[in-house]
């Protein structure tokens, strides 16, 4: 059986706590800057997190989030493309109908 202990300053010793216990952080998390690399899209040198964000935004890209998320985003993209295509077709059909002669329109009523 696993046990978990934390230091208790009041008691001056280790005290057993439930295994689900999480301690409050005493200091903020520190994220070190990223190593320099050349952007595969723009060819510019990226040397910080902020320059990475700017490069992604400028080039219309986004960070890789794993295969499952990429599949989901791709499906959304294709769904949006299909919706736009349907709208273009519908506008074209309405335009053709409105500009067709009355004798042709009577045949379809």
C-alpha distances in whole Angstrom, upper triangle without the diagonal:
4,7,10,13,17,20,22,26,27,25,25,21,18,16,13,13,12,10,14,16,18,21,24,26,29,31,32,31,34,35,37,40,40,42,46,47,50,49,50,52,54,54,54,51,48,47,45,43,46,48,46,46,50,50,48,50,53,53,51,48,44,41,39,36,35,37,36,37,40,41,41,43,46,46,47,49,51,51,53,55,56,57,59,61,61,63,65,66,67,69,71,72,73,75,77,77,79,81,82,85,86,87,84,82,84,83,79,80
4,7,10,14,17,19,23,24,22,23,19,15,14,11,11,10,8,11,13,15,17,21,23,25,27,28,27,30,31,33,36,37,39,42,44,47,47,47,49,51,51,51,48,45,44,41,39,42,45,43,43,46,47,45,47,50,50,48,45,42,38,37,34,33,35,34,35,38,39,39,41,44,44,45,47,49,49,51,53,54,55,57,59,60,61,63,65,65,67,69,70,71,73,75,76,77,79,80,84,85,86,83,81,83,82,78,79
4,7,10,14,16,19,21,19,19,15,12,10,7,8,7,6,10,11,13,15,19,20,22,25,27,26,29,30,33,36,37,39,43,44,47,47,48,50,52,52,51,48,45,44,41,39,42,45,43,43,46,47,45,47,50,50,49,46,42,39,38,35,35,37,36,37,40,41,41,43,45,46,46,49,51,51,52,55,56,56,58,60,61,62,64,66,66,68,70,71,72,74,76,77,78,80,82,85,86,87,84,82,84,84,80,80
4,7,11,13,16,18,17,17,13,10,8,6,6,6,5,9,8,10,11,15,17,19,21,23,23,25,27,30,33,34,37,40,42,45,45,46,48,50,50,49,46,43,41,38,36,39,42,40,40,44,45,43,45,48,48,47,44,40,37,36,33,33,36,35,36,39,40,40,41,44,45,45,47,50,50,51,53,55,55,57,59,60,61,63,65,65,67,69,70,71,73,75,76,77,79,81,84,85,86,83,81,83,83,79,79
4,7,9,13,14,13,13,10,6,5,4,6,8,9,11,9,11,11,14,16,17,20,22,22,25,27,30,33,35,37,41,43,46,46,48,49,51,51,49,47,43,41,39,37,39,42,41,41,44,45,44,46,49,49,48,45,42,39,38,36,36,38,38,38,41,43,42,44,46,47,47,50,52,52,53,56,57,57,59,61,62,63,65,67,67,69,71,73,73,75,77,78,79,81,83,86,87,89,86,83,86,85,82,82
4,6,10,12,11,11,8,5,5,7,7,10,11,12,9,10,8,12,13,14,17,19,20,23,25,28,31,33,36,39,41,45,45,47,48,50,49,48,45,42,39,37,35,37,40,39,39,43,44,43,44,47,48,47,44,41,38,38,35,36,39,38,38,41,43,42,43,46,47,47,49,52,52,52,55,57,57,58,61,62,62,65,67,67,68,71,72,73,74,77,77,78,80,82,86,87,88,85,83,86,85,82,82
4,6,9,8,7,6,4,6,9,10,14,14,16,13,13,10,13,14,13,16,20,21,23,26,28,32,34,36,40,42,46,46,48,50,51,51,49,46,43,40,37,36,38,41,40,40,44,45,44,46,49,50,49,46,43,40,40,38,38,42,41,41,44,46,45,46,49,50,50,52,55,55,55,58,60,60,61,64,65,65,67,69,70,71,73,75,75,77,79,80,81,83,85,88,89,91,88,86,88,88,84,85
4,5,5,6,6,6,6,10,11,14,16,17,14,14,11,13,15,14,18,21,22,25,28,31,34,37,39,43,45,49,49,51,53,53,53,51,48,45,42,40,38,40,43,43,42,45,47,46,47,51,52,51,48,45,42,42,40,41,44,43,43,46,48,47,48,51,52,52,54,56,56,57,59,61,61,62,65,66,66,69,71,71,72,75,76,76,78,80,81,82,84,86,90,90,92,89,87,89,89,86,86
4,6,5,7,9,10,13,14,18,20,20,17,17,14,14,15,14,17,21,23,25,29,31,34,37,39,43,46,49,49,52,53,54,54,51,49,45,42,40,38,40,43,43,43,46,48,47,48,51,52,52,49,46,43,44,42,43,46,46,45,48,50,49,50,53,54,53,55,58,58,58,61,63,63,64,67,68,68,70,72,73,73,76,78,78,79,82,83,83,85,88,91,92,94,91,89,91,91,88,88
4,6,8,10,10,14,15,18,21,22,18,18,16,16,18,16,20,23,26,28,32,34,38,40,43,46,49,52,53,55,56,57,57,55,52,48,46,43,41,43,46,46,45,48,51,50,51,54,55,54,52,49,46,47,44,45,49,48,47,50,52,51,52,55,56,55,57,60,60,60,63,65,64,66,69,70,70,72,74,74,75,78,79,79,81,84,84,85,87,89,93,93,95,93,90,92,93,89,89
4,6,8,8,12,14,18,20,21,18,19,17,18,20,19,22,26,28,30,34,36,39,42,44,48,50,54,54,56,58,59,59,56,54,50,47,45,43,45,48,48,47,51,53,52,53,56,57,56,54,50,47,48,45,46,49,49,48,51,53,52,53,56,57,57,59,62,62,62,65,67,66,68,70,71,71,74,76,76,77,80,81,81,83,85,86,87,89,91,94,95,97,94,92,94,94,90,90
4,7,9,13,15,19,21,22,19,19,17,18,19,18,21,25,26,29,32,34,38,40,42,46,48,52,53,55,57,57,57,55,52,48,46,43,42,44,47,47,46,50,51,51,52,55,56,55,53,49,47,47,45,46,49,48,48,51,53,52,53,56,57,57,59,62,62,62,65,67,66,68,71,71,72,74,76,76,77,80,81,82,83,86,87,87,89,91,95,96,98,95,92,95,95,91,91
4,6,10,13,16,18,20,17,18,16,18,19,18,22,25,26,29,32,34,37,39,42,45,48,51,52,54,56,56,56,54,51,48,45,43,42,44,47,46,46,49,51,50,51,55,55,55,52,48,45,45,43,44,47,46,46,49,51,51,52,55,56,55,57,60,60,61,63,65,65,67,69,70,71,73,75,75,76,79,80,81,82,85,86,86,89,90,94,95,97,94,91,94,94,90,90
4,7,9,13,14,17,14,15,14,16,18,18,21,24,24,27,30,32,36,37,40,43,46,49,49,51,53,54,54,52,49,46,44,41,40,42,45,44,44,47,49,48,49,52,53,52,49,46,43,43,40,41,44,43,43,46,48,47,48,52,53,52,54,57,57,58,60,62,62,64,66,67,68,70,72,72,74,76,77,78,80,82,83,84,86,88,91,92,94,91,88,91,91,87,87
4,6,10,12,14,12,14,13,16,18,18,22,24,25,28,31,33,37,39,41,45,47,50,50,52,54,55,55,53,50,47,45,42,40,43,46,45,44,48,49,48,49,53,53,52,49,46,43,43,40,40,43,42,42,45,47,46,48,51,52,51,54,56,56,57,60,61,61,63,65,66,66,69,71,71,72,75,76,76,78,81,81,82,85,86,90,90,92,89,87,89,89,85,85
4,7,9,12,10,12,13,16,18,20,23,25,26,29,31,34,37,39,41,45,46,50,50,51,53,54,54,53,50,47,45,42,40,43,46,44,44,48,49,47,49,52,52,51,48,45,42,41,38,38,41,40,40,44,45,44,46,49,49,49,52,54,54,55,58,59,59,61,63,64,65,67,69,69,71,73,74,75,77,79,79,80,83,84,88,88,90,87,85,87,87,83,83
4,6,8,6,9,10,14,16,18,21,23,24,27,29,32,35,37,40,43,45,48,48,49,51,52,52,51,49,45,43,40,38,41,44,42,41,45,46,45,46,49,50,48,46,42,39,39,36,36,39,37,37,41,42,41,43,46,46,46,49,51,51,52,54,56,56,58,60,61,61,64,66,66,67,70,71,71,73,75,76,77,79,81,84,85,87,84,81,83,83,79,79
4,5,5,9,11,15,18,20,23,24,24,28,29,32,36,37,39,43,44,47,47,48,49,51,52,50,48,45,43,40,38,40,43,41,41,44,46,44,45,48,49,47,44,40,38,37,34,34,36,35,35,38,40,39,40,43,44,44,46,49,48,49,52,53,53,55,58,58,59,61,63,63,65,67,68,68,71,73,73,74,77,78,82,82,84,81,78,81,80,76,76
4,5,8,11,15,17,20,22,23,23,26,27,30,33,34,37,40,41,44,44,45,47,48,49,48,45,42,41,38,36,38,41,39,38,42,43,41,43,46,46,44,41,38,35,34,31,31,33,32,32,35,37,36,38,41,41,41,44,46,46,47,50,51,51,53,55,56,57,59,61,61,63,65,66,67,69,71,71,72,75,76,80,80,82,79,76,79,78,74,75
4,6,10,13,15,19,21,22,21,24,26,29,32,33,36,39,40,43,42,43,44,46,47,46,44,40,39,36,34,36,39,37,36,40,41,39,40,43,44,42,39,35,32,32,28,29,31,29,30,33,34,33,35,38,38,38,41,43,43,44,47,48,48,50,52,53,53,56,58,58,59,62,63,63,65,67,68,69,71,73,76,77,79,76,73,75,75,71,71
4,7,10,13,15,18,19,19,23,25,28,31,32,35,39,40,43,42,44,45,46,47,46,44,40,38,35,33,35,38,36,36,39,41,39,40,43,44,42,40,36,33,33,30,30,33,32,31,35,36,35,37,40,40,40,42,45,44,45,48,50,49,51,54,54,55,57,59,59,61,63,64,65,67,69,70,70,73,75,78,79,80,77,75,77,77,73,73
4,7,9,12,15,15,15,19,21,24,27,29,32,35,37,40,39,41,42,43,44,42,40,36,35,32,29,31,35,33,32,36,37,36,37,40,41,39,37,33,30,30,27,28,31,30,29,33,35,33,35,38,39,38,40,43,43,43,46,48,47,49,52,53,53,55,57,58,59,61,63,63,65,67,68,69,71,73,76,77,79,76,74,76,76,72,72
4,6,9,12,13,14,17,20,23,26,28,31,35,37,40,39,41,42,43,44,42,40,36,34,31,29,31,34,33,32,36,37,36,37,40,41,40,38,34,31,31,29,30,33,32,32,35,37,36,36,40,41,40,42,45,45,45,48,50,49,51,54,55,55,57,59,60,61,63,65,65,67,69,70,70,73,75,78,79,81,78,76,78,78,74,74
4,6,9,11,12,16,18,22,25,27,30,33,35,38,38,40,41,42,43,41,38,35,32,29,27,29,32,31,30,33,35,34,35,38,39,38,36,33,30,31,29,30,33,33,31,34,37,35,36,39,40,39,41,44,44,44,47,49,48,50,53,54,53,56,58,58,59,62,63,63,65,68,68,69,71,73,77,77,80,77,74,77,77,73,73
4,6,7,9,12,15,18,21,24,27,30,32,35,35,38,39,39,40,38,35,31,29,26,24,26,29,28,28,31,33,32,33,36,37,36,34,31,28,29,27,29,32,32,31,33,36,35,35,38,40,39,40,44,44,43,46,48,48,49,52,53,53,55,58,58,59,61,63,63,64,67,68,68,71,73,76,77,79,76,74,77,77,73,74
4,7,10,12,16,19,22,25,28,31,33,37,37,39,40,41,41,38,36,32,30,27,25,27,30,30,29,32,34,34,34,37,39,38,36,33,31,32,30,32,36,35,34,36,39,38,38,41,43,42,43,47,47,46,49,51,51,52,55,56,56,58,60,61,61,64,66,66,67,70,71,71,73,75,79,80,82,79,77,80,80,76,77
4,7,9,13,15,18,21,24,27,30,33,33,36,37,37,37,35,32,29,26,23,22,23,26,26,26,29,31,31,31,34,36,36,34,30,28,29,28,30,34,34,32,35,38,37,36,40,41,40,41,45,45,45,47,50,49,50,53,54,54,56,59,59,59,62,64,64,65,68,69,69,71,74,77,78,81,78,75,78,79,75,75
4,6,10,13,16,18,22,25,27,30,30,33,34,34,34,32,29,26,23,20,18,20,23,23,22,25,27,27,28,31,32,32,30,27,25,26,25,27,31,31,29,31,35,34,33,36,38,37,38,41,42,41,44,46,46,46,49,51,50,52,55,55,56,58,60,60,61,64,65,66,68,70,74,75,77,74,72,75,75,72,72
4,7,10,13,15,19,22,24,27,27,30,31,31,31,29,27,23,21,17,16,18,21,20,20,23,25,24,26,29,30,29,27,24,22,23,22,24,28,28,26,28,32,31,30,33,36,35,35,39,40,39,41,44,44,44,47,49,49,50,53,54,54,56,59,59,60,62,64,64,66,68,72,73,75,72,70,73,73,70,70
4,6,10,12,15,18,21,24,25,27,29,29,29,26,23,20,17,14,13,16,18,18,18,21,23,23,24,27,28,28,26,23,21,22,22,24,28,29,27,28,32,31,31,33,36,35,35,39,40,39,41,44,44,44,47,49,49,50,53,54,54,56,59,59,60,62,64,64,66,68,72,73,76,72,71,74,74,70,71
4,6,9,12,15,18,21,21,24,25,25,25,23,20,17,14,11,10,13,15,15,15,18,20,19,21,24,25,25,23,20,17,19,19,21,25,26,24,25,29,29,28,30,33,32,32,36,37,36,38,41,41,41,44,46,46,47,50,51,51,53,56,56,57,59,61,62,63,65,69,71,73,70,68,71,71,68,68
4,7,9,12,15,19,19,22,24,24,23,21,18,15,12,9,9,12,14,14,15,18,19,19,21,23,24,25,23,21,18,20,20,22,26,28,26,27,30,30,29,31,34,34,34,37,39,38,39,42,43,43,45,47,47,48,51,52,53,54,57,58,58,60,62,63,64,66,70,72,74,71,69,73,72,69,70
4,7,9,12,15,16,19,21,20,20,17,14,11,8,6,6,9,11,11,13,15,16,16,19,20,21,22,20,18,16,18,19,22,25,27,25,25,29,30,28,30,33,32,32,35,37,36,37,40,41,41,43,46,45,46,49,50,50,52,55,56,56,58,60,61,62,64,68,70,72,69,67,71,70,67,68
4,6,9,12,13,16,18,18,17,15,12,9,7,6,6,10,10,9,12,14,14,15,17,19,19,21,18,16,14,16,17,19,23,25,23,23,27,27,26,28,31,30,30,33,35,34,35,38,39,39,41,44,44,44,47,49,49,50,53,54,54,56,58,59,60,62,66,68,70,67,65,69,68,65,67
4,7,10,12,15,17,17,16,14,10,8,6,8,9,13,12,11,14,16,15,16,19,20,20,22,19,18,16,17,19,21,24,27,25,25,28,29,28,29,33,32,32,34,37,36,37,40,41,40,42,45,45,46,48,50,50,52,54,55,56,58,60,61,61,63,67,69,71,68,67,70,70,67,68
4,7,10,13,15,14,12,10,7,5,4,7,10,12,10,10,14,15,13,15,18,18,18,20,18,18,16,18,20,22,25,28,26,25,29,30,28,29,33,32,31,34,36,35,36,39,40,39,41,44,44,44,47,49,49,50,53,54,54,56,58,59,60,62,66,68,70,67,66,69,69,66,67
4,6,9,12,11,9,8,6,5,7,10,11,13,11,10,13,14,12,13,17,17,16,18,16,16,15,16,19,21,23,26,24,23,26,28,26,26,30,30,29,31,34,33,33,36,38,37,39,42,42,42,44,47,47,47,50,52,51,53,56,57,57,59,63,65,67,64,63,66,66,63,65
4,6,9,8,6,5,4,6,9,12,13,14,11,10,14,14,11,12,16,15,14,17,15,16,15,16,20,21,23,26,25,23,26,28,25,25,29,29,27,30,33,32,31,35,36,35,36,40,40,40,42,44,44,45,48,49,49,51,53,54,54,56,60,63,64,61,60,64,64,61,63
4,5,6,5,5,6,6,10,12,13,13,10,8,11,11,8,9,12,12,10,13,11,12,12,14,17,19,21,24,22,20,23,25,22,22,26,26,24,26,29,28,28,31,32,31,33,36,36,36,38,41,41,41,44,46,45,47,50,50,51,53,57,59,61,58,57,60,60,57,59
4,6,6,8,10,10,14,16,16,17,14,12,14,14,10,11,14,13,10,13,11,13,13,13,17,18,19,23,21,18,21,23,21,20,24,24,22,24,27,27,26,29,31,30,31,34,35,34,37,39,39,40,42,44,44,45,48,49,49,51,55,57,59,56,55,59,58,55,57
4,6,8,11,11,15,16,16,17,14,12,13,12,9,9,11,10,7,10,9,11,13,14,18,19,20,23,21,18,21,22,19,19,23,23,20,22,25,24,23,27,28,27,28,31,32,31,34,36,36,36,39,41,40,42,45,46,46,48,52,54,56,52,52,55,55,52,54
4,5,9,10,14,15,16,15,12,11,13,11,8,9,11,9,7,11,11,14,15,17,20,22,24,26,24,21,24,26,22,22,26,25,23,25,28,26,26,29,30,29,30,34,33,33,35,38,37,38,41,42,42,43,46,47,47,49,53,55,57,54,53,57,57,54,56
4,7,9,13,15,16,16,13,12,15,13,10,12,14,12,11,14,14,16,16,18,22,24,25,28,26,23,26,28,25,25,29,28,26,28,31,30,29,32,34,32,33,37,37,36,39,41,41,41,44,46,45,47,50,50,50,52,56,59,60,57,57,60,60,57,59
4,6,10,12,14,14,10,10,13,11,8,11,14,12,11,15,14,16,17,19,22,24,26,29,27,25,28,29,26,26,30,30,27,30,33,31,31,34,35,34,35,39,38,38,41,43,42,43,46,47,47,49,51,52,52,54,58,60,62,59,59,62,62,59,61
4,6,9,12,12,9,9,13,12,10,13,15,14,14,17,16,17,17,19,22,24,26,29,27,25,29,30,27,28,32,31,29,32,35,33,33,37,38,36,38,41,41,41,44,46,45,46,49,50,50,52,55,55,55,57,61,64,66,62,62,65,65,62,64
4,6,8,9,6,6,10,10,8,10,13,13,13,16,14,15,14,16,19,22,24,27,25,23,27,28,25,26,30,29,28,31,33,32,32,35,36,35,37,40,40,40,43,45,44,46,49,50,49,51,54,54,55,57,61,63,65,62,61,65,64,62,63
4,7,9,7,8,11,11,11,13,16,16,16,19,17,17,16,18,21,23,26,29,26,26,29,30,28,29,33,32,31,34,36,35,35,39,39,38,40,43,43,43,46,48,48,49,52,53,52,55,57,57,58,61,64,66,68,65,64,68,68,65,66
4,5,5,6,9,10,10,12,14,15,16,18,17,16,15,17,19,22,25,27,25,24,28,29,26,28,31,30,29,33,35,33,34,38,38,37,40,42,42,42,45,47,47,48,51,52,52,54,56,57,57,60,64,66,68,65,64,67,67,64,65
4,6,5,6,9,10,11,12,14,15,16,15,13,12,15,16,20,23,24,22,22,26,26,23,25,29,27,27,30,32,31,32,35,35,35,37,40,40,40,43,45,44,46,49,49,50,52,54,54,55,58,62,63,66,63,61,65,65,61,62
4,5,5,6,9,10,11,12,14,15,14,14,13,17,18,22,25,26,23,23,27,27,24,26,29,28,27,30,32,30,31,35,35,34,36,39,38,39,42,43,43,45,48,48,48,51,53,53,54,56,60,62,64,61,60,63,63,60,61
4,5,5,6,9,10,10,12,14,13,13,13,17,19,22,25,27,24,23,27,27,24,26,29,28,26,30,32,30,31,34,34,33,36,39,38,38,41,43,42,44,47,47,47,50,52,52,53,55,59,61,63,60,59,63,63,60,61
4,5,5,6,9,10,11,12,11,10,10,13,15,18,21,23,20,19,23,23,21,22,26,25,23,27,29,27,28,32,32,31,33,36,36,36,39,41,41,42,45,46,46,48,50,51,51,54,58,60,62,59,57,61,61,58,59
4,5,5,6,9,10,11,9,9,9,13,15,18,21,22,19,19,22,22,19,21,24,23,22,25,27,25,26,30,30,29,32,34,34,34,37,39,38,40,43,43,43,46,48,48,49,52,55,57,60,57,55,59,59,55,57
4,5,5,6,9,10,10,11,12,16,18,21,24,25,22,21,24,24,21,23,26,24,23,26,28,26,26,30,30,29,31,34,33,33,37,38,37,39,42,43,42,45,47,47,48,51,54,56,59,56,54,58,58,55,56
4,5,5,6,8,8,10,11,14,17,20,22,24,21,20,23,23,20,21,25,23,21,25,27,25,25,29,29,28,30,33,33,33,36,38,37,38,41,42,42,44,47,47,47,50,54,56,58,55,54,57,57,54,56
4,6,5,6,5,6,8,11,14,17,19,20,17,16,19,20,16,18,21,20,18,21,23,22,22,26,26,25,27,30,30,30,33,35,35,36,39,40,40,42,44,45,45,48,52,54,56,53,51,55,55,52,53
4,6,5,6,7,10,14,16,19,21,22,19,18,21,20,17,18,21,19,18,21,23,20,21,25,25,24,26,29,28,28,32,33,32,34,37,38,38,40,42,42,43,46,49,51,54,51,49,53,53,50,51
4,6,8,10,13,16,19,22,23,25,22,20,23,23,19,20,23,22,19,22,24,22,22,26,26,24,27,30,29,28,32,33,33,34,37,38,37,40,42,42,43,45,49,51,53,51,49,53,53,50,52
4,6,9,12,14,17,20,21,23,20,18,21,21,17,18,21,20,17,20,22,20,20,24,24,23,25,28,27,27,30,32,31,33,36,37,36,38,41,41,42,44,48,50,52,49,48,52,52,49,50
4,7,11,13,15,18,19,20,17,15,18,18,14,15,18,16,14,17,19,17,17,21,21,20,22,25,24,24,27,29,29,30,33,34,34,36,38,39,40,42,46,48,50,47,46,49,49,46,47
4,7,9,12,15,16,17,14,12,15,16,12,13,16,15,13,17,19,17,18,21,22,21,23,26,26,26,29,31,31,32,35,36,36,38,41,41,42,44,48,50,52,49,48,51,51,48,49
4,7,9,12,14,15,12,10,14,14,11,13,16,15,14,17,19,18,19,22,23,22,25,27,27,28,31,32,33,34,37,38,38,40,42,43,44,46,50,52,54,51,49,52,52,49,50
4,6,9,12,14,11,10,14,14,12,14,17,17,16,19,21,21,22,25,26,26,28,30,31,31,34,35,36,37,40,41,42,44,46,46,48,50,53,55,57,54,52,56,55,52,53
4,6,8,10,8,7,11,12,11,12,16,16,16,18,20,20,21,24,25,26,28,30,31,32,34,35,36,38,40,41,42,44,46,47,48,50,54,55,57,53,52,55,55,51,53
4,7,8,6,7,10,11,10,12,15,15,16,18,20,20,22,24,25,26,28,30,31,32,34,36,37,38,40,42,43,44,46,47,49,50,54,56,57,54,52,55,55,51,52
4,6,6,6,9,10,11,12,14,16,16,18,20,21,23,24,26,27,29,30,32,33,35,36,38,39,41,42,44,45,47,48,50,51,55,56,58,54,53,56,55,51,53
4,6,5,6,9,10,10,12,14,15,16,18,20,21,22,24,26,27,28,30,32,33,35,36,37,39,41,42,43,45,47,48,49,53,54,55,52,51,54,52,49,50
4,5,5,6,9,10,11,13,14,16,17,19,20,21,23,25,26,27,29,31,32,33,35,37,38,39,41,42,44,45,47,48,52,53,54,51,49,52,51,47,49
4,5,5,6,9,10,11,12,14,15,17,18,20,21,23,24,26,27,29,30,32,33,35,36,38,39,41,42,44,45,47,50,52,53,50,48,51,50,47,48
4,5,5,6,9,10,10,12,14,15,16,18,20,21,22,24,26,27,29,30,32,33,35,36,38,39,41,42,44,45,49,50,51,48,47,50,49,45,47
4,6,5,6,9,10,11,12,14,15,16,18,20,21,22,24,26,27,29,30,32,33,35,36,37,39,41,42,43,47,48,49,46,45,47,46,43,44
4,5,5,6,9,10,11,12,14,15,17,19,20,21,23,25,26,27,29,31,32,33,35,36,38,39,41,42,46,47,48,45,43,46,45,42,43
4,5,5,6,9,10,11,12,14,15,17,18,20,21,23,24,26,27,29,30,32,33,35,36,38,39,41,44,46,47,44,42,45,45,41,42
4,5,5,6,9,10,11,12,14,15,16,18,20,21,23,24,26,27,29,30,32,33,35,36,38,39,43,44,45,42,41,44,43,39,41
4,5,5,6,9,10,11,12,14,15,16,18,20,21,22,24,26,27,29,30,32,33,35,36,37,41,42,43,40,39,41,40,37,38
4,6,5,6,9,10,10,12,14,15,17,19,20,21,23,24,26,27,29,30,32,33,35,36,40,41,43,39,38,40,40,36,37
4,5,5,6,9,10,11,12,14,15,17,19,20,21,23,25,26,27,29,30,32,33,35,38,40,42,38,37,40,39,36,37
4,5,5,6,9,10,10,12,14,15,16,18,20,21,22,24,26,27,28,30,32,33,36,38,39,36,34,38,37,33,35
4,5,5,6,9,10,11,12,14,15,16,19,20,21,23,24,26,27,29,30,32,35,36,38,34,33,36,35,31,33
4,5,5,6,9,10,11,13,14,15,17,19,20,21,23,24,26,27,29,30,34,35,37,34,32,35,35,31,33
4,5,5,6,9,10,11,12,14,15,17,18,20,21,23,24,26,27,29,32,34,35,32,31,34,33,30,32
4,5,5,6,9,10,11,12,14,15,16,18,20,21,22,24,26,27,30,32,33,30,28,31,31,27,29
4,5,5,6,9,10,11,12,14,15,17,18,20,21,23,24,26,29,31,32,29,27,30,30,26,28
4,5,5,6,9,10,11,12,14,15,17,18,20,21,23,24,28,30,31,28,27,30,30,27,28
4,5,5,6,9,10,11,12,14,15,17,18,20,21,22,26,28,29,26,25,28,28,25,26
4,5,5,6,9,10,11,12,14,15,16,18,20,21,25,26,27,24,22,26,25,22,23
4,5,5,6,9,10,11,12,14,15,16,18,20,24,25,27,24,22,25,25,22,23
4,5,5,6,9,10,10,12,14,15,17,18,22,24,26,23,21,25,25,22,23
4,5,5,6,9,10,10,12,14,15,16,20,22,23,20,19,22,22,19,21
4,5,5,6,9,10,11,12,14,15,19,20,22,19,17,20,20,17,18
4,6,5,6,9,10,11,12,14,18,19,21,19,17,21,21,18,19
4,5,5,6,9,10,11,12,16,18,20,17,16,19,19,17,19
4,5,5,6,9,10,10,14,16,17,14,13,16,16,13,15
4,6,5,6,9,10,13,14,17,14,12,15,16,14,15
4,5,5,6,9,12,14,16,14,13,16,17,16,17
4,6,5,6,10,12,14,11,10,14,15,13,15
4,6,5,8,10,12,9,7,11,12,10,12
4,6,8,9,12,11,9,12,14,13,14
4,7,9,12,10,10,13,15,14,16
4,7,8,7,7,10,11,11,13
4,6,6,7,9,11,12,13
4,5,5,6,9,10,11
4,6,5,7,9,11
4,5,5,7,9
4,5,5,7
4,5,5
4,6
4
